[in-house]
Amino acid sequence: MPKPELRVAVDVGGTFTDVCVFDEQAHATRVTKVPSTPADPMRAVVAGVERAGIDLADVGLFSHGTTVATNALITRRFPAAAMVTTRGFRDVLEIRDGTKDDLWDAYSDIARPYIRRRDRFEVAERIDAEGRVVTPLDEEEARGLARLLARRGVTTVAVCFVNSYANSAHELRMEQILAEELPGASVSTSAAVLPEIFEYKRFNTTVANAVLAPLVTGYVDRLADHLRRGGYEGDLLLLHSGGGSMTPRMVGRFPVRLAASGIAAGAIAARHVAAQCGYPNAIGLDMGGTSTDICLVHEGELRTTKEWSVEYGYPIIFPSIEVLTIGAGGGSLAWIDEADSLRNGPQSAGATPGPACYATGGEEATNTDANLVLGRLGTSLAGGAKSLRPELAEKAVAKIAEPLGLPLAEAAGAIVEVANANMADAVRLVSIRRGLDPRDFALVAFGGAGALHGAEVARELSIPTVIVPPNPGVTSALGCLLVDIRHDLSAMFSCLAHQADTEEFERAFQELEREASQRLAHEGVAPEHAVLERNASMRYQGQWRSLVVPCGTGPGALAEAVERFHEEHEREFAFRRDDTPVEIYQLGLRATGVTPKPAFAPHDPVEGPAPEPASTRQVWFPGTGWAETGIHRRDDLPAGTRLQGPVIVEQLDSTVVVPPRAEAEIDAWLNIRIHLQEA
């Protein structure tokens, strides 16, 4: 039986669902896009696979970035859920940490918890911070509560006892009682989901895990079953927030990890493209139909964060690639505020009703309408699947032009410039604010609209080079093909480093490694493909926040980690205190199951003049006005081609704008590298 030759990745976005297919034998990539179906994302996944002409029996790997978990947390359409906690801790989710997103807005209220107060129940039990039992679990009360939940029709339960990170016995017993009285219900225990101190963060992460479990597991199981019936014999791999993937078997235990699934895929792809081009420092600009995701790669590594949230006030404590999302997409609406100033976003026309030029009911001007008025877009998108109506775009942009007293083209240009300024400000937040100069980075512009705006955003930031991948509109889907199976584990280990028992330190790591090996084995990862990387969270004695540093093995590992902490602290905060005791706060382990990656083949450069443009049209540029501009088809541009701006390059999934005073070249990987002359 021949070996399956196709690797398929599907990334579900707010407007489009992207499919990327890599043929291992031909070393060729093909892509397709279909409209997303928010009511049932699986319909778009299936439609995309069918449109790409994929025989699932020929697929060796199927990877998927999904927005199911994120959308569920945003819309709060949860199944009947309940929380069981220690007596006296019912309101931890509402008390939170006392902070607000806008400190000075007295009328700004934090959203309500994912589980309402009337569905949060208490039982008698108490374990102290050292793990000693103070009050045994009242099993009679616990069983009575379980029967009450059964009568209420509860299908998922979060068990959150106050010091379960130190001793999980009571949570495990509560889980057993719930399993006996609520057969078939999903139960998440905080000790299993996040065995860490700080009950507010632990409780909220566990509650998010619990409310997502039935929704995410149901979606994943349906999709896996569909693929299996179609002939796919491998595991469905689902991208999670940390930049790795999970099989459906582990998604059932940790569904909350999928809450930033799609965002991570673009960041991984941006790092891959930048490394391919020889840039260890890169900024990813993923501009889609609704929003723009910005990530930063420094010295070849993506920045990650341990704490993040879908809604402010409800943190999720799992490692996640750090991505800044702003409301600037192709469907972002232009509007005029009370001070008669032009604004752009964050409101979006989305897939429904869409931009005015789609003729699907939208009437307000969007970035897509502005680009169509300026001639940067043609009259169709997605290979002709979507026709654009210039007269409807002009009518929408006129609503902005008339109050501002601007000609139509200048108003459209202003809409685009405001969108570009918003994105440039966001890039400054992830770079300059952290002491990094954007001029030392390349900008990787992708997403359906990223290549339209990338060069002008880079020009505003004095970034010298813009890289546009071969298939910018489906680059996030490509990222799904570049990830390994990954799990992140942690355990509390609080003591001063110079007083730590090195044998106990080693035993704690070995316990994490045993758990990690079991998880990877459960997902079918062979031992020779498992990679375990240790780290430790450290801080100076008396500090509140900690830094995560790599930790090796052997007798000198702890001392080496302490020295790394001093160096990292100096890099992050510009000072170090070698004479201050260092405190170990927590141990962590990254467990990676290495999966085969696609082997992309470089192309030999073609000598000779650049191909003639397929057509020309008038395109408007700031500072230049209207200019006759060559329109090239990307498939006609071989490696080695050089083009002098202004030039438009059209393809199935995106449109690339090379502005005046810029030069574009096609490299060996078929990326378009745009070099800005001023920079």
N, C-alpha and C positions, 0 to 999 in steps of 0.2 A: 504493500500500500504506500503510495507516494507521501512524502512528508508535506504537511500543510505549508503553503508558501506565503500566505498573506498575514500581515499584522494590521489590525484595525483599531482605530481610536475614535471615540465619539465624545464630543464636548458639547454639552447643552448650555446655551446662553439664553439671555432674556428675550432676544429677538430671533436669532437663528440657531439651529443645531448643526454643528460642523462634523463632517466625517472625513477622516484621513486614512488612506489605505496605502501601506508600503508593501511592495512586491519584493520579497527577498531574492528571488532568482534574477529578476530583471534590474534590481536596485533602483526601482522607479517608484515615484509617489504620485497618487492621484487623489483628488479631493472633490467633495461635493457639499452643498449646503441645502438645508430645507428649513422652512419656518418652524420655530419652536411651538409646542402645544402645551402651554402652562397647565391646563386642566389635567392633562395626563402626559407627562414628558416622554413616556415610553412610546407613544404613537409617533413622535418625531424621530426617535432613535430607530424604530423599525422602518419608517419611511425613508430615512437617510441611508440605511443599509440597502434597502431595495433600489433606491435611486442610483446608488453607487454600483449596482450590479454585482453584489458580493454573494458568492456561494459560501454559506457558513461552513460547509464541509472542508473548504480550502483554507480556513482561518486557523492559524496556529496560536494567535494571541489576540484577545479582545479586551481593550482597556477603555474605561469610561469615567469621565468627569461629570458629576451630576449636581444639579441645584435643588434636588428634592428636599434635602435636609435644611438648606438655607431658606428656601421658600416656606417650608413648614414653620420655622421659627419666626419668620416675618409675618405670615398670615395668621399664625396661631390656630390653625385648624387641627387640633389635637384630638386623639381618642380620649375616652373617659380615663382620667389618670388620678392618682392619689400619691401622697407622700406620708411616710411613717417616720417619726422622729422621736428623740428623747424628750420626756416631759420637760416643758419650759423652753423648748427651742423651736416651737412651731412657727414663730414669726421671724426667724433668721433671714429668710428670703426677702422679707419686706423691710426689715431694719437695714439690711445691706451693710455698706461701709460708710454711709452718711454723705457720700459725695453726689454732685450733680454735674451733668454735662455742661450746663451753662450756669455757673455759680451765681450770677447776678440777676437771673430771670426768676423772679418769685412765683411766676405763674407757670413755669415749666415743671411738669410732673413726670416722674419716672414711670415708665410703663409698668403695668401690674405683673406680678410673677407668673411664670408659665403654669403653675398650679395654684388655684384660688385658695383662700384661707379655709373655706368650708370643706375643702378636700385635703387639708393637711391635718394629720392626726398624731396624737402623742401616746406613748406607752411608757410605763415605768421601767427604767433601766439606767445604769450609769457606770461608766468606766472612766478612771482618772487618766491624766495625761501620761502616766507611766505604764498604762495598760492593765492596771489592777482593777478588779471588779469591786465597785463600791455598793451598787444596788443590782442584784440579779435581775435578769429580764423576767417580767411577770408574764409567763407563758399563757396563763388563762386569759388575761386581758388581751394579749397579742392574738390569741386564737379568736376571741370574740370580735376583735377589730377586723380580722381577716374575713369572718363571716359577714360582717356589715358591708365590707367592700364588695363581696360577692353579690349581695342583694342589690347593691347600687349599680352593678354591671361594670365595675372597673376592670379595664383590660391591661393596664400597665401601672406599676408601682415603683416609686423611688424610696429606698430604705436608707435613711441618713441619721445615724447615731453619732453623738457629739465627738467622742474620742476613738472612733472605730479605726482610725489610722494606726493607733497603738495596739489595739486588740480587736480583731474583727469577729470574735466568737458570737456576740449578741446579734450582729447583723446577719451572720450566716444562719443562726437559729431562726431568726425572723423570716428569712428567705425560705427556709424549709417549711415553716408553718404556712406561709402564703402559698407555696407550691401545693400543699395538701388541701387547702381550702379554696384556692382559685386555680384549679388545673387549667393550663393553657395560657395563663396570664404572663406577661413579661415583667420580670423583676430586675431592677438595677440596684446594687448595693454600693454605697460610697467607697467602701474599702476596696472593692474590686475595680471601680471606675477610676478613682483618684485617691490613693492611700497617703494623703498629705494633711498637714496641719492647716488651720484656718477654715473653720466649718462653713463660713459663708460661701467661699469659692468652691469648696468641695461639694456642698449641698447643691449649689446651682448647676455645676457641671453634671452631677448625677441626675438632677431633675431634667435637664435638657436631654441627657441620654435616654431617660425613661420615656419621655413624651415622644421622642423620635423613633423609638424602637419598633413599634408596630408599623408605622408609616414607611420607614426606610427599608425595614426587612421585607415588608410586603412588596414594595417596588422592586427591590433587588432580586427577590425570589422569582417574581413574575418574569423579569427580564432574563435571568439565568435559565429559566425553564423554556422561554421562547428560543433562546440561542441553542439550547440543547436539542430541542425538537427540530431545529433547522439544520442540525448536523455538526455544530461546534462541540468539540470534545474536551476543551481545556477549561480552566477556571476563568470566570469573569473577574477581572481586576478593576477595583474601584479606587480612584485617586482620593487621598485624604489630605487634610489641611497641612500636614507636616511635610508634604512633598514626596510621600511614598504611596504605596497602594495596599489594598486589603482584599482578601477574597470574601465571598458572601458568608463564609463560616465565621469570620471575625467581625464582620459588619453587624451580625446579630448581637454581639457582646458590646461593641463600642460604636453604635451608629452616630454619636455626636461628632466623631472624627470626620464625618463627611460634610460637616456644616460649612466648610470653605473649600470644597472639593474643586470646583471649576476654576477658582481664582488661582490656586496653586499651579495648575497646569501651564498657564501662560508664563509664570515666573520661571518654571523649569525650562521651558522652551527658550525663553530669552537668554538664560545662562548658556544653554547649549549653542545657540546661534552665535553669541558673542565669543565663546571659546573657540568655535570653529573658525572665526575670523581673526583670532589672535588677540582679543581684547579681554583681559582679566577684570577690567572695570567697565560695567555697563549699567544703563538704566533702561528698564523695560517699560514701554508705553503701549498698553493693550487697550485700544479704544474700540468699543463695540457699539451696539445700537442704543444702549441705555446708559452706560457708565464707562469710565476709564480706570483701569487698574495699573498702578505704578509700583514697580519693585526696583530694588537696587542690588546689584552684584558687585561686591568689593573683594578684590584679590581672589576671584574665582568662586567665592562663597555667597550664597543668598543669605540675607539677614533674616533671622527668625525671631519670634516672640513666644513667650510661654503663656501669656495671658491676652485674650482677645474676646470679642463679643460680636454678636449679630445686632443686638440692641444694647444701648448703654445701660449699665447697672446690673447686667446679668452675665458675668464673665464665664468663659469656657477656658479651663486650664489644661490645655494640651498644646504641645509645640505646633506652631503654625508659621508658614512662610509669611514674612511681614510684607503686606501689600496695602498700599493706600488707595482707597477707592473714592472717586469723586463723581458727581453727577454731570458728566460731560461725555455724551455719546452722539452717534449720528442722529438719534431721535430727540436729543435735548432741545427744549423749547426756548426760543428767544422771547424776551418780554421786557417791558419798560416799567420801572418801579415808580414809586410816588414822587421821587425827585427827578423824574424824566431822564433817568440814566438807563442805558441798555444793559440788560442782564442775560445770562445764558445758563439754563438749568437751575437747580438739579431736576426740575420737573421734566418728564419725558413723554413723548407720544408713544413710545414702546412699539410692540408689534401691532397693537390695536389701540387707537385707530391708525397709528403710523404717521409718518411725515405727510404733508399735504400732497406732495408730488406722487405718492402711491395711489391716490384716488380711492382710498378705502375709508374715507370719512374724516380724516384729519384736516384741520383748517388753519392751524397755527404754524408759524415759521419755525423750522428746525434747522440744525446744522446741515442735514442732507439737502433741504430745500435751498439753503444759501449756497452750497457748493454746486448745485445744479444751475442756479442763476448765474454763477461766476464761470460756468463752462468747464469746471473741473471734473464734473461727472457727465457721462453721456446719458442717453435716454433709456438705458436698461442696466440692470444689475443681475448678478448671479447667472451670467451666461445667457441672458435673455429671459430668465424665469420671472423677473420683476421689471415691468415697464414703468418708466418715469414720465410724468406729465409736466413739462417746463412751465406751461401757462398757469397751472395750479400752484407751482412753487413761487412764481412771480406774484401771483395774487396774495399769497401768504406773506411774502417778504415785504410787499407794499404796505401791509399793516404796521410794519416797523419803520419803514422809510418815511411815511407821511408825517407821523408825529415828530420825528427827528429832523424833518426838512432835508433829507438826503436823497440823492439820486438812487435808483434801485440797486445798481451795482455796488455803490459805496455802502449802502445799508447791509447788503449781503456780506460784503467784505468786513464790515464792522462786527457782524454776528460771528464770523469765523475768528476774527482777531480776539474777541472777548473769550471765546471757547479756548483758543490757544493760550491766552493769558492765564485762564483758570488752571490749565494743565501745567503750564510753566511754574505757577505758584506751588502746585502740588509737588513737582519735582524738587523745588527748592526745600520743601519741608523734609524730604527724605535724604537730601544731600547736604546742602549748605548748613542746615540747622544742626547737622551732626559733624560739622567740621570737614566735610568733603566737598571738593570743588567740581562742579559739573563739567568743567572744561577738561578734566582728566578722564572723562568717561565717553563711551560711545552710546548713542541712543538707538535701541532696538525698537522699531515702530512696527506694530502688527495689530491684529484685530481688523474687523471689516472697514473701519474708518481711520486706523492709526497711520497708514501710509499717506492718506490725504493731508494730514495735519503735521506729521512728524518733522519734516524739514523746517517748517516755520517755528515750531516749538523749540527745536534745537537752535535755530538762529537767535531766538530771544534769549536763550541761556548760554550762547557762545559755545555750544557743543560742536566740535569740528566735524564729526562723522555720524551719519544716520545709516543704520543697516535695516533693510527691508527684506525679510525672509522670502523664499520662493513662493510660498503660499500664505501670505500674511493673514488672510481671513480665517484660516484654520490652523494657525500656528499653535493655539492653545490645545487643540486636539492632538497635534504632533507631540506636545509635552507629555501627554498620557502614555506615549510609546517609550518614553525615556526614563521612566521611574521604576524603582525596585519595590518589592514588598518591604514594608518598614513598620516597626512598632517602637514606641517610646515608653519606657518604664521608669519608675522613680520610687524611692523609699526615703523616709526621714532618717537622718543621721546627724544629730546635733551635738557638737562638742568642739573644743578648741583644737586646732590642728596639731599643736605641739604636745597636747595631752592625749591624742587619739591612740587607741590600741590598734596597732597595725594589723594584727590578726583578726580582730573584730571587723575592721575596715574591709579587709579582704573577704571575710565571710559574707558580709552584707552584699558585696558585689557579686559573689558567686551565687547567692540566692536569686538576685535579679537575673543573672545569666541562665540559671535553670528555668525560671519562668519564661524568659525570652526564647530559649531553645524549644520549650514545649509549644509556645505560640507558633513559631516558624514551622515546627514539625506538623502541627495541626493544619497548617496551610499548604502542606506538601513540599516544603523547601528541604532539599537534601542538605545534610550537615556540611558538605564541602562548599555549598553556596551561601552559607550563613556567615555574616560578619557582625561581631559584637563590639561596640565602641563605648567605653566608659566616660562619664563626665561627673563633675562635682560642682554643686552650687556653694560658693564661698563668699564671705564678706569680712570686713574688719570688725573686730569686737565692738559692739555698740551700734553698728549700722543696722538699718532696717532692710534695705534692698541688697540682693546678692547678684553675683556674676557667675555664669556657667563657664567652666574651663575644662578642657580635655584631661583625662586622667588615665595613665598607663597602667601597667601591671608590674609586679615585682616589688622588692623591698624598698626601692627608692621612689616609688610612684607618688606617694603622698607629698614628699618634699618637692618633687618636680612640679606637682600640681599647684603647690603654694607659690612657687616662683612664677609659674604661668599666671596665677591670679594677680600678683603684684604688677606684672607686665601689662596684663589686660586692663587692670584698674587705671594704670597710668595712661594707656591709650584712650580709654573711654572718658576719663574724668580729668586728665592732665596732671595727676599727682599720684604718689604712692607713699605708703608709710611702712617701711620695712621693720621698724621697731614696734609696730602695733600688732598684737596677736591676731591671727587669722582664724575665723570660726567656720567650720564646716556646717552647712545648713541641710543639705540634701544630696543624695547620690542619684545619678541617672544613668540610663543605659539606652543606647540606640541599637536596635536589632534590625539588621538588613538582610533580606533574602534576595540575592542578586538574580535578576532575570535577564535573559538575552536581549540585547539591544539591536535595533536595525543598523546595518552597515551602509551608510550613505557614501556613494561613490563620487569622487570629484570629477569635474569635466575639464578637458583640455581646452585652453583658450583658442579661439578662432581668429586668425589674422585677417586684416583687411578692414575696409571702411564699415561704419555702422549701417545696418539695414535702413532703407528708406521708411519713413512713417507710413502707416496704413492709411492715414487721413490727416487732416489738420482742422482746427477750429479756433475761434477766438476765446481766449481764457484771460480772466482778470487777475492781476497780482498787485499787492500793495506796493506803492512807490513806482509802479510801472504802468498800471492801467491795463487796457486790453492789448493783448499780444497774440499774433498768429503762432499757434503752438502745435508741434507735431504730436500725433497720437500713435503710439506704438502698441502692438500686441505683445505681451510678455513672452509668449511662446516663440516669437520670432527673434528674440534677443539671446544669442549664444554667449557662453563665457568668453570674456575678453572684450565685449562690446563697451564702447565709451560714448556717452551722450552728453551734450552740453545743454543746460537748461535755458529757456523753459521747455519742459517735455512732460507729457502725460503718458503713463504706461498703464494699460488696462488689462485685466485678467478676470477669470471667473469669480474670484472671491474678494477682490479689492481693486482699488485704483491708486496708483502711485503718482504723487505730484513732485516733480523736480523743478523748483522755482528758478527764476533768473539768478545769475551769479552763483550757480551751483553746477557741479559736474557729477554725473552718475557713471558707475562702472559695474559690470556684471562679473562677479568673481567665480572661482572654480566650483563653488557650491551653489551657484546661480542666485546668490543673494545680490540685491542691488545696494551698492554702497554709494551714498550721496555725500560728496565732500563740499562743504560750504566755504566759499572763498574768503569771506570776512574772518572766519575762525582760523 
